[in-house]
Amino acid sequence: MKISVVIPAHNEEGFVGKAVKSVNRQEFSRDDFEIIVVADNCSDNTALEAKQAGADSVISVKKGCAAGARNAGAKIAKGKLLVFLDADCIMEKNFLKILWNDFKKEKFDFAGINVESEAKNRYQKSYLIERYHFESSKNARKLKDPQFVDENIIISCAFIFRKSFFKKIGGYNESIFYWEDWDITKRSYKAGGKGLWWNPNLRVKHIEPSTWREVWMHGKTKGYAKAIAYKKNPSFNDLIKALIPLTVFIYIPLGIFRTIRDIYSGFSPIDSLFSNFIVIPTKGIAGSIGFINELAKKGGDL
């Protein structure tokens, strides 16, 4: 087996099937790759959808974090290369072919790839506006702090490791719930790994939520992840951050400020208003509800 594609998924019904189908459409011999979906603590039809879409293996775990789900998939993987693909991403049809040729030509240990996003409607445009400001804040931070480095960091929604190297560095750190991609990249360099960066022909497309329901479910999933992290390392500050979106009136001053900022940055007033007064509040409130629901389960401490 040449390549194992591992897809971690928590309640990704409606998305995971598209991801699996995009892998099955690859211009690469089907005998040379496998698709493993790791359904992590799912309460929807993620596992069923993955099977129906053509995944070779679907395993259910209760890890509560992407790092743990990825490690679980890697343990049963048979391929020489491990491709970790998020459930809300789809591959270009020549992805595996180009990737295999790159790793065959040179002894790369890990690789970062080019991630693109679509903006077909205002829901998806809202996510692109947020990402724009996030990238701008990173650039500003680099100017203030010379030690802040984000170049050559593996993008978390799709990345690749040679399996032998992945085992050498011990896989993902399951105690990290956010920025686990930064952690494993730093450890990869420290272990002397050789990385392949930004081959423009290696493309993965990120599927942004395109309906109100998808935005709501995306927010709940984020809240779930925050609750899992909180239960393992309780912090009053994190608790307040998770619950404050329920204070609905905060969206008025924040929405006005963000709308002015967005327009100044070149975004249309209508797209900005839709983002700041519909999408962001929906996502925030859903996240708080997801957080509370998870803490209310046995073992929670809310």
C-alpha positions, 0 to 999 in steps of 0.5 A: 500500500502506497498511501493511507488517507486518514479523515478525522471527523466529529459530527461531519454529516453532510461534509465527510461524504464529499471528502471521501468521494473526492479521494475516490476520484483520484487519478491514482490506482485504487489498489495503491491507497486506502481511505480511513475515516475516524468518527470521533464521538459522533452523534450523527450519521458521519460513520454511515455517510463515510461508508456509503461514500466508499471509505475502506475503513470506518472506526469509531473512537472517543478521543475528543480531539483531532490529534487523537482521531488522527493518531487512531487512524494512523495506527491502522494505516497500511500506507507508506505515506499518511495523508491527513485530510479534514472532513470538510475538505476535498482533494483535487483529482490529481493530488495523490499522483503529484504527492507520490511523485514528489515523495518518490523524487526526494526523501521528504518526511512531511509536507504542507499543501495549498488550501483554497476556499470557495465563496459561493454565497454570503455564508461562505464569504463571512468565513473568508472575511474572518480568515482575512482578518486572522491572517492580517493579525498574524502579520501584525504580530510578526511585526511586533514580535520577531520570534513569532514565526508561521512560515512553513507551518503545516496547514491543519486541514490537510497535511502529509507524513512519511509513516516511518517519520510519523512514528519516529516523532510519536505522532500528534500530541493528544493533550493539545486541542488547538494549534496541534499542527504548529506543535507537530511541525516544530517537533518534525524540524527538531527531529531533523525532518525534511519538509516539502512546502507549497507545491502549487499543484498540490491543492485541497479545497476547504468547504465552508458552511453554506447554510444557516444550519451548517453554520449552527452545526459548525459552531456547536462542534467548536463548542464541543471541542472547547468543552473537551479541552476545558474538562481536561484543564479547567480555567475560569478564563476559558469558561467565561470566553465560552459562555460570553457569546450567550450575552446577545447584546455584545453583538451590537457594538462588536458588529458595528466595529467589525462592519466598519473594519470590514468596509475599510478593508474593502469588503462590501457593506452587505456582506459585512453586515450579514457576517457580523449580525447573522453568521458570527452571532449564530456561530457564537451562540451555537458554540456556547450551547455545544460547550454547555451540552458537553459539560452537562454530560457525565463527568462535566463540572459546570 
